[in-house]
Amino acid sequence: MGVPLIASVVGTAAALLSITSFAPQIVKIWKEKDAESVSLRTYLVTVAGFCCWVAYGVLIKAWPVIASNTACLLMSGAVLALKWRFSRHPR
């Protein structure tokens, strides 16, 4: 049995919105070379959550879950990497 068209449309919209939601933060950090206002803990938890979603998608063999959460993982991972790169605190 296939997925109803409306469910596919809503799911696709949700995935695209979730993925692109990280773009403004990435652009802002990159332009300003400053990530002080970004919460490290929030993005650590976010990245960990997306890792779990990808693992879940693999376990249930659901490619839409895998693909959308992999893209979100990459975007949130980019924010986390930029946070570390532009941190003003000594390492």
Salt bridges, closest charged atoms under 4 A:
GLU32 OE1 - LYS28 NZ 3.08
ASP34 OD1 - ARG88 NE 3.22
GLU36 OE1 - HIS89 NE2 3.46
